[in-house]
């Protein structure tokens, strides 16, 4: 589901498949382990992410809150059309840096 690449204080995480209620807890655990204290720039690469539901949105908001508390930043790259539509519908495109 997740793979990552760290470059100094920047972490790029590739999300794959579906980010939905049935797997969000395991993804959250894995993501939090990747987000060591020294990470100040989190990039969520959604090139291979097919679907996201409200549980996935909640996870993204929690990750954003963590980064904000660290005075860091988070951004989404390679969002597909459906997820961009979801971000726009929920107005998350106003709160998250993304390609939407």
N, C-alpha and C positions, 0 to 999 in steps of 0.2 A: 504493500500500500504506500509506503514512504521510502524515499531514498534521499540522501542529503549530501551537500558539499559545503565544507566550511573554508572560508578564506579570511583569516584574522577574526574580526568581530562581526563578519557577515556570514549568514547561514542561508543557503538556498535549499529549499525542501521541495522535492517533486511529489505532488499528490497524484495518485493514480486510481482509476476505477470510479467508485462511488463513495461519497462522503455522506453517509446516511445513518439513521438511528441505530441500525444493527451493528455498525462498526465504529461509531464515533468515539466510544470510550477507549478502545484499543489504540486508535489513531491519536487521541489526546494524550494518552500515556507515553506513546512513542515520541510525539512532538515535544512534549515537555522535557523528556530526557535529552533530546537533541538541542533544546534551547538552553544551553549552559548559561551561567551568569554573565559571561563575557560577550554574549551575542547582543549586539545593538542594532543590527539591520537584518531583518527577516524577510526573505523573498519566498513567496509561495508560488511555485511554478505549476500552473494548472493545465499544462499542455495535454496531459493524459488523463485529466479528471473529466469524467463523463457526466456526473450528476451530483447535485448537492441538495439536501433538504434542510428543514429548519434546524435540525441537530447540527448539521455541518455549519450553518450560519452561526449558531451559538458558539461552536468551537472557534470560528474565525474571530468573533467578537472577544472571546476570552484571550486568544493569542494577541490581539491588538491591545487589549488592556494590559497584559504583561509587558509588552514592548513599550507602551506609554509610561508605565510605572518605572521603567528603566531609563526613560528619556531616550528611547530608541525609536526606530521606525519599522513599519511593515508595509509590504506591497505585494500585489498579485500581478503575475505576468501570464500571458498566454491563456486568458480566460476565453472559453468558447462562447458562441452566440447565446446558447440557452442560459448559461450561468451569468453572463452579462445582463440578460433580460431579467433574471432573478434579482441581481444586484440593483438594477434600475427600479424594478417594481417595489423593492423594499427600501429603496433610497440608500443602500449601502455604498453605492458608487460615490455618494457625497462624503462618506466617512473613511473609505479605504482608497488608497492609491492603487489604481488598476488601469488596464487598457480599455475599460468600458467608457 
